[in-house]
């Protein structure tokens, strides 16, 4: 895949072309739907107003999981489906998904038996695609695996297995796979209105290229609204004044050094003060600690962690870790949004839109997909396109994504080398250093990323801005926001050279990125 943006834009220039499927939204759900449609042979167009996975899909807890807590809620069907999809992901995106062991430390005498029974059921539901059996371990074993765990009142623990991955990298690879399957996939194109035919049925969209300001009329047999917490924006275009479908809830994560929990295992705390599950998970040589669940009245592309959420995570971590992180240890803080069902008339209560997904077709034929989670993105795509076939009267063809390998997939990657996330592209990334030896240099002393990755991101992964690179192609903003701020000028220069932009663009990009990155920090940082 090496189509330039210019070539992809040419694909949408003909106002008479009729697409089979237009997908609005370039997160996990939209990419899953576009890949499913393109691989079945439908003429597919995906439009994203910002960058792929810019919103929720780059801000997850980095887990590919069946959802232990849904098991506790008795939602066996959802857990079984998610465990099946988890197995497929490990197979189809082998470079990004790994089997991670989680330990539940037990501080109640009954905890061991209780969690062992529950997690044995969890493993049984996974069937042939299981990641390993849950088992009870002694207090001594818990302490040897988790050297920094709080030993006081500890009875023992339960080890179970789940998946761990890099969310934004998977989104980029899904966009690449969709292109390879014949889809046209574009970021920085904003849908501004829906086109309707004489019988008031949705017949396409009007969209504006954010970079050039040019608008396009795009005809389609079906339009899919896969915009996550923004689904109501498109539903309003369809039927102004419609009651909102979703309200968002925020989940916050803190990133700290591995020294706070140096082992290879993750911790799962099954019940925190607010009744949620808290994870401490090793990720790219750091630890991700989260998450929270805070209903919000408004949503944005850049949600910001609230003070009480940060305090809650630090306070909870301190109960379980001997050496607990404090505010000054936080390298980055990021917030993601999940859609909740908007309250019914007269009620102020929201409930989580079931993590099993929900398909809604309006009178005009607009297809909206909501709910779900990263783990089930493929199944959501399949169900959405099955619905599109029905709504758009497309020639029916079966899904092909169960067996479809995702761009970069390679089983035997070396996870000690940070370039493993490129999978089968790794040698090509390194080869850029032959084109220009300066590109072999690191971008920052504290992080492993090299300049070649910036060039690769622009040439092969549709990155358009400094933020695209530092937040979602390499994960610097999420791992060490101060280092990312330091890297911005060098990245801006490399991107500007590749895209033929001037110094004014560079300066603007650096300023915009630094302003954004401040919201990932607990204390302001002004580089010298």
C-alpha positions, 0 to 999 in steps of 0.5 A: 500500500503506497497510494498518496493522498492525492491519488486517493482524493482522485477516487472521490472526484467523480460526482457521478460515481456511486459507492456501495458503502460509505463509512463515516468514522475511522476508529475501530468500528468504522475501520472494521466495517470498511475492511469487511465491505472491501474484502467482500468486493463492495465499492467502499469509501471510509471518511474520517474527520481527523486521524484514524483512531484519533478519539476513543480507539487510541485511548483504550486500556490496551487489552484484547479481552473477553471482559471478565466483568461482563462474566460477573454480570452474567453476560455469557453470550457477550463474553463468549463472542469476545473470547472468540474474537480475541483468538482471531485477533491473536492469529490475524494481527500476531505482531500486535496482540500478545498473550498477557498473564494477569494476577488478581491478588486476593486480600479476602480468604474466599477470593482465591476459590471465588475468582478461580471458579469464575475464571475457569468458566472464562477459559472454558468459554474460549474453547479452542481459542483459549490463552491458557488456564486460570489457576490459584497461586500462593502468597509466596508466588504472588510476591515473587511474580509481583515484587512490589505488591502489598504483602500485608493481609495477602492470602494468595492470588489467581493467574489468568490470561488475556490479550494485550495490544497496541490500539492505534497501531492496529487501527493504522494496520486496518486502514492499510489492509482496507486499502489493499482490499480495494477500499478508498480510506481517507483521514481529514475529510469531514462529512458536513451533510447527508444527500437524500433522494426524492423518496427521502432515503439517504443516497450519499454524503457531502464531505469537505477535505479539511486540508484543501477546503474542497467539498465533494458530493459522494453518492452511495447505496448505503451510509454507515454512521460509525462515529463512536460518541459522535453518532448523534451528530450524523443522526441530527443531520438525518433528522434534526431535533432527534433525541440523543442516542448517547451520552459519553462516559470518560475513562482515564489512564495514567502511565508510569515507569515500569519500576513501580511493577517490574515483572512481566505480569499485569494486575487486575483489581476486580473491585475498586471503591467505585465498583469498577475494575482497575488494571496495571498493565505493562505496555511498551516498557511502561505501565498503564494504570486505569481506568475510571468511569465518569459520565460527562455532559459533553464530548470532544476529540480531546477529553481531559482527565478530571482531578478526582479521576487522577486522585482515584487511580493513584489512591487505588494503586497505592493500596496494592503497590508497596511503592506507589506512584505519585503525581510527579511520577506520571509520564502521561495521562490520557482519557478516552470516551465510551458511549452510554445510552442517553437517559430516557425522558424524565430520568437522569440515569445513563447506563452503558450502551451494552458492550455488545453492539447495537445496530439502528437503521432510521426511516431514511436508511442511515445505518448506525452502529454503536457500543461494542469494544476493540476486541469485537471490532471485526464482528461489528464490521461483519454485522454492519455490512450484513445489514448494509447488504439488506438496506442497500440491496447489495449483491450478497457475499459472505464475510471474509475477515475471519481468515484475513491476515491484517497488514504487518501480521507476523508471528515471531516478532522480537518484543524487546525491539520496539520496531516489532509493532511494524511486523512484516514491515520492520525491514522496510522501515530500517531500510529507510536508514540506507536512503538517508543515514540520518534517519537511523538516529533516535528522536529522543534519549528516553524513547527508542523511536528513530527518524525513519519511523516518521518518514515511514508514517508519512509515506506508508501510514497516511500521517499528515501532522506532528500529532498523527506521528507522535500520538498514533504512529509512534506512541510517544505522547501516550508514553512520555508526554514531556519527551514528545514535546521535546521531539515535536520540532524534529518531527515537524521538520521531517514531516514538512520536508516529506509533504513539501510544507514551509517553515511557517507550517512547521512552527504552527504544528509545533505550537499546536502539538505542544499545546495539546501535549500539556493536557497529557501532563499533570504539571506544565512543561516548558522545554528550554 
